Amino acid sequence: MKKMLGVIALVMLVGCVKEPIAWYEDVGVVEIVTDTLLITFHVPDSDTGPGNPGWNPWGSGSASQDLSITLKEKAKKDVAITTLRWQFFDINGNQVASRSENYVPPIEIDGGKEHAYTVSIIVDEGIADDLDDADGAHNDYYGRGTIKFIVEGYDLIRGENINCIYSYTPIEVRK
């Protein structure tokens, strides 16, 4: 009987153990901050001939804007930034294009510090056409969307991939 009570007590004791605690890696976190509320790109139409209204995905027209961004390290860990990636999304949230810059050597940011940087964003006719078509009024030379900025890199102490707090910047395209 004592053995039976001992087994029951052991089973109850094992059943009362709390769940394992989650493991969170202690790595750098970089927040991307843009200083612009809306970016307007004036994209020319390279082929305005009859029967060819609006921008074309294969057209050679493009427009660029310089955008100031700030990379802020939030976890007080020294980090190295190897890639800045920006993705274009239409008004419906569909990704229409992705571009990136790789940094060799990487941009190093001390823990808790920030780094200001200027990036040149280019919108070509293909991106403009996708944004224009997604807003419902095709070939009206106007479209809206969003650019999502992402950084990639590693922690300088342990070599682990960093985490990123994305930045979203609204854009519009016009002729």
C-alpha positions as a LaTeX table, in Angstrom:
\begin{tabular}{lrrr}
\hline
Residue & $x$ (\AA) & $y$ (\AA) & $z$ (\AA) \\
\hline
Met1 & 0.00 & 0.00 & 0.00 \\
Lys2 & 2.88 & 2.34 & 0.82 \\
Lys3 & 4.40 & 1.65 & $-2.59$ \\
Met4 & 1.07 & 2.42 & $-4.26$ \\
Leu5 & 0.79 & 5.75 & $-2.43$ \\
Gly6 & 4.41 & 6.53 & $-3.29$ \\
Val7 & 3.77 & 5.89 & $-7.01$ \\
Ile8 & 0.61 & 8.05 & $-6.96$ \\
Ala9 & 2.47 & 10.84 & $-5.15$ \\
Leu10 & 5.32 & 10.65 & $-7.67$ \\
Val11 & 2.91 & 10.81 & $-10.64$ \\
Met12 & 1.11 & 13.80 & $-9.10$ \\
Leu13 & 4.42 & 15.52 & $-8.38$ \\
Val14 & 5.62 & 15.06 & $-11.97$ \\
Gly15 & 2.25 & 16.27 & $-13.28$ \\
Cys16 & 2.58 & 19.53 & $-11.33$ \\
Val17 & 5.88 & 20.59 & $-12.91$ \\
Lys18 & 5.64 & 23.91 & $-14.73$ \\
Glu19 & 6.29 & 24.12 & $-18.45$ \\
Pro20 & 9.83 & 24.74 & $-19.61$ \\
Ile21 & 10.86 & 28.35 & $-19.84$ \\
Ala22 & 11.33 & 29.68 & $-23.39$ \\
Trp23 & 14.86 & 30.48 & $-24.53$ \\
Tyr24 & 15.33 & 33.92 & $-26.06$ \\
Glu25 & 18.64 & 34.66 & $-27.68$ \\
Asp26 & 20.36 & 37.82 & $-26.54$ \\
Val27 & 21.22 & 39.41 & $-29.90$ \\
Gly28 & 21.23 & 42.85 & $-31.45$ \\
Val29 & 18.01 & 44.51 & $-32.54$ \\
Val30 & 18.15 & 47.23 & $-35.19$ \\
Glu31 & 15.25 & 49.60 & $-35.75$ \\
Ile32 & 14.96 & 51.38 & $-39.10$ \\
Val33 & 13.59 & 54.93 & $-38.94$ \\
Thr34 & 12.74 & 57.00 & $-42.02$ \\
Asp35 & 12.25 & 60.74 & $-41.87$ \\
Thr36 & 9.71 & 60.95 & $-44.69$ \\
Leu37 & 5.94 & 60.64 & $-44.38$ \\
Leu38 & 5.28 & 60.18 & $-48.12$ \\
Ile39 & 7.60 & 59.83 & $-51.11$ \\
Thr40 & 6.34 & 60.89 & $-54.55$ \\
Phe41 & 8.04 & 59.50 & $-57.65$ \\
His42 & 7.42 & 61.23 & $-61.00$ \\
Val43 & 8.00 & 58.35 & $-63.41$ \\
Pro44 & 8.03 & 59.25 & $-67.12$ \\
Asp45 & 6.31 & 57.00 & $-69.65$ \\
Ser46 & 8.93 & 55.98 & $-72.21$ \\
Asp47 & 6.41 & 54.82 & $-74.82$ \\
Thr48 & 3.40 & 57.11 & $-75.23$ \\
Gly49 & 2.42 & 56.00 & $-78.72$ \\
Pro50 & $-1.16$ & 55.30 & $-79.80$ \\
Gly51 & $-2.60$ & 52.07 & $-78.47$ \\
Asn52 & $-0.12$ & 52.05 & $-75.60$ \\
Pro53 & $-1.73$ & 53.89 & $-72.69$ \\
Gly54 & $-0.08$ & 54.00 & $-69.29$ \\
Trp55 & 3.23 & 52.71 & $-68.02$ \\
Asn56 & 4.55 & 49.39 & $-69.27$ \\
Pro57 & 6.44 & 46.72 & $-67.32$ \\
Trp58 & 9.16 & 46.71 & $-69.99$ \\
Gly59 & 9.40 & 50.52 & $-70.29$ \\
Ser60 & 12.68 & 52.31 & $-69.65$ \\
Gly61 & 11.28 & 55.27 & $-67.68$ \\
Ser62 & 12.35 & 55.60 & $-64.06$ \\
Ala63 & 12.56 & 58.09 & $-61.20$ \\
Ser64 & 14.73 & 58.16 & $-58.10$ \\
Gln65 & 14.59 & 59.79 & $-54.69$ \\
Asp66 & 17.23 & 59.95 & $-51.99$ \\
Leu67 & 15.83 & 58.86 & $-48.63$ \\
Ser68 & 17.49 & 59.44 & $-45.28$ \\
Ile69 & 17.20 & 56.53 & $-42.90$ \\
Thr70 & 18.53 & 55.98 & $-39.41$ \\
Leu71 & 19.59 & 52.57 & $-38.14$ \\
Lys72 & 19.21 & 52.43 & $-34.33$ \\
Glu73 & 20.62 & 49.54 & $-32.30$ \\
Lys74 & 18.11 & 48.92 & $-29.48$ \\
Ala75 & 19.51 & 45.96 & $-27.48$ \\
Lys76 & 22.87 & 47.55 & $-26.56$ \\
Lys77 & 24.79 & 44.96 & $-28.60$ \\
Asp78 & 27.48 & 45.78 & $-31.15$ \\
Val79 & 26.20 & 44.77 & $-34.60$ \\
Ala80 & 27.30 & 44.73 & $-38.23$ \\
Ile81 & 24.82 & 45.50 & $-41.02$ \\
Thr82 & 25.48 & 43.50 & $-44.20$ \\
Thr83 & 22.34 & 44.21 & $-46.25$ \\
Leu84 & 19.62 & 46.83 & $-46.52$ \\
Arg85 & 16.60 & 45.49 & $-48.39$ \\
Trp86 & 13.51 & 47.38 & $-49.49$ \\
Gln87 & 10.35 & 45.80 & $-50.83$ \\
Phe88 & 7.62 & 47.56 & $-52.80$ \\
Phe89 & 4.01 & 46.66 & $-51.95$ \\
Asp90 & 0.89 & 47.81 & $-53.78$ \\
Ile91 & $-2.17$ & 49.26 & $-52.05$ \\
Asn92 & $-3.56$ & 45.73 & $-51.55$ \\
Gly93 & $-0.44$ & 44.52 & $-49.74$ \\
Asn94 & 0.95 & 42.45 & $-52.62$ \\
Gln95 & 4.71 & 42.60 & $-53.11$ \\
Val96 & 5.58 & 43.95 & $-56.57$ \\
Ala97 & 9.39 & 44.30 & $-56.38$ \\
Ser98 & 12.38 & 43.96 & $-54.09$ \\
Arg99 & 15.76 & 45.71 & $-54.17$ \\
Ser100 & 18.79 & 45.62 & $-51.88$ \\
Glu101 & 22.24 & 47.00 & $-51.17$ \\
Asn102 & 25.02 & 44.83 & $-49.75$ \\
Tyr103 & 27.74 & 46.42 & $-47.63$ \\
Val104 & 31.31 & 45.16 & $-47.83$ \\
Pro105 & 32.75 & 45.90 & $-45.36$ \\
Pro106 & 29.63 & 45.85 & $-43.16$ \\
Ile107 & 28.31 & 48.97 & $-41.44$ \\
Glu108 & 29.20 & 48.57 & $-37.76$ \\
Ile109 & 26.95 & 50.10 & $-35.11$ \\
Asp110 & 27.95 & 50.18 & $-31.45$ \\
Gly111 & 25.39 & 48.96 & $-28.92$ \\
Gly112 & 22.73 & 51.58 & $-28.20$ \\
Lys113 & 23.99 & 53.94 & $-30.93$ \\
Glu114 & 22.59 & 54.91 & $-34.31$ \\
His115 & 23.88 & 55.37 & $-37.83$ \\
Ala116 & 22.40 & 57.80 & $-40.38$ \\
Tyr117 & 22.45 & 56.70 & $-43.99$ \\
Thr118 & 21.09 & 57.90 & $-47.33$ \\
Val119 & 19.78 & 55.39 & $-49.84$ \\
Ser120 & 18.72 & 56.10 & $-53.42$ \\
Ile121 & 15.35 & 54.51 & $-54.20$ \\
Ile122 & 14.58 & 53.95 & $-57.89$ \\
Val123 & 11.07 & 53.29 & $-59.18$ \\
Asp124 & 10.96 & 52.05 & $-62.76$ \\
Glu125 & 7.99 & 51.80 & $-65.11$ \\
Gly126 & 7.33 & 48.19 & $-64.11$ \\
Ile127 & 6.87 & 49.10 & $-60.44$ \\
Ala128 & 4.84 & 52.21 & $-61.36$ \\
Asp129 & 2.58 & 50.12 & $-63.63$ \\
Asp130 & 1.95 & 47.55 & $-60.87$ \\
Leu131 & 1.10 & 50.28 & $-58.34$ \\
Asp132 & $-1.14$ & 52.05 & $-60.88$ \\
Asp133 & $-3.04$ & 48.88 & $-61.81$ \\
Ala134 & $-3.59$ & 47.82 & $-58.18$ \\
Asp135 & $-5.47$ & 50.98 & $-57.18$ \\
Gly136 & $-8.40$ & 50.16 & $-59.46$ \\
Ala137 & $-8.02$ & 52.89 & $-62.10$ \\
His138 & $-5.76$ & 51.36 & $-64.76$ \\
Asn139 & $-3.44$ & 53.54 & $-66.82$ \\
Asp140 & $-4.31$ & 56.82 & $-65.09$ \\
Tyr141 & $-0.64$ & 57.51 & $-64.26$ \\
Tyr142 & $-1.26$ & 57.42 & $-60.52$ \\
Gly143 & $-0.68$ & 54.70 & $-57.97$ \\
Arg144 & $-0.01$ & 54.24 & $-54.28$ \\
Gly145 & 1.89 & 51.71 & $-52.25$ \\
Thr146 & 4.37 & 51.14 & $-49.45$ \\
Ile147 & 8.09 & 50.49 & $-49.17$ \\
Lys148 & 9.14 & 48.10 & $-46.40$ \\
Phe149 & 12.74 & 48.47 & $-45.22$ \\
Ile150 & 14.60 & 45.50 & $-43.73$ \\
Val151 & 18.18 & 45.17 & $-42.46$ \\
Glu152 & 20.22 & 42.00 & $-42.22$ \\
Gly153 & 23.41 & 41.50 & $-40.29$ \\
Tyr154 & 25.00 & 39.85 & $-37.30$ \\
Asp155 & 25.93 & 40.40 & $-33.67$ \\
Leu156 & 29.65 & 41.25 & $-33.39$ \\
Ile157 & 30.08 & 39.35 & $-30.10$ \\
Arg158 & 28.42 & 36.00 & $-30.89$ \\
Gly159 & 27.95 & 36.11 & $-34.66$ \\
Glu160 & 24.20 & 35.48 & $-34.39$ \\
Asn161 & 21.79 & 37.01 & $-36.92$ \\
Ile162 & 20.29 & 40.26 & $-35.69$ \\
Asn163 & 16.61 & 41.04 & $-35.32$ \\
Cys164 & 15.05 & 43.93 & $-37.21$ \\
Ile165 & 12.23 & 46.35 & $-36.48$ \\
Tyr166 & 10.93 & 47.17 & $-39.97$ \\
Ser167 & 10.06 & 50.58 & $-41.32$ \\
Tyr168 & 7.14 & 51.24 & $-43.66$ \\
Thr169 & 7.06 & 54.35 & $-45.85$ \\
Pro170 & 4.06 & 55.25 & $-48.04$ \\
Ile171 & 4.79 & 56.11 & $-51.67$ \\
Glu172 & 2.88 & 57.37 & $-54.67$ \\
Val173 & 3.78 & 57.36 & $-58.34$ \\
Arg174 & 2.74 & 59.99 & $-60.88$ \\
Lys175 & 3.68 & 60.82 & $-64.44$ \\
\hline
\end{tabular}
